[in-house]
Amino acid sequence: MTAITAWPGRAENWLDDRGKGAWIAAMVLGFIFFWPVGLALLAYMIWGKGMFGKNCSHRKSHHRAAWKMHAPSGNSAFDSYKAETLRRLEDEQEAFAEFLRRLREAKDKSEFDQFMDDRARRRSEEAREVEPAG
């Protein structure tokens, strides 16, 4: 990659490492020195970076933390404890997901049974209304 095409990516990474304040400062300086640059940075911050959501560097730090969670610590006792705890938590998560599935099925069945009962009741009421008085 040439230096001409690489500098925007390096500038973006540099600003991301410093957070929202650096992006805002760059935008203000862009408006001061040449207003189209400030406007372009503002548009990029709003639509390209999701500046009004989470912090710019949040995504990178989240990925780093996820990788660190699985990295060995160097202490075999702690690593086995961590592996066992993670396995137990995954088992509990699966059990909870199964519980929620069964709960949804029971709710669906209850709602369907209520629908069928209401339908049968309406049909019997309609049948009584249609019967000639005797």
C-alpha angles and dihedrals in degrees: 000000000000124000091247094060096036100057097074091054092047091048091050092049091047091052092044091054090055096046136222095326092062091050091050092047090050090050093050091048089049090055091048098049102031118356097211089061091053090048092049091050091049091052091047092049093051101041105018106040105029090232094171092058121057128341115288093238093046093090094052094045091047091054091047091051091050091053092046091054091064097039116104116251096212092246109102094199092053092043092053091046090050092048092049092047092049091048091050091049091049089051090050090048091052091047091050092048089051090049091052090048091052090045091053091048091051091048091048091050092048092050092047092049090050090050091051092047091050091048093050091048091051091049092050090048091049091048091053091050092051095048112100114247106255 
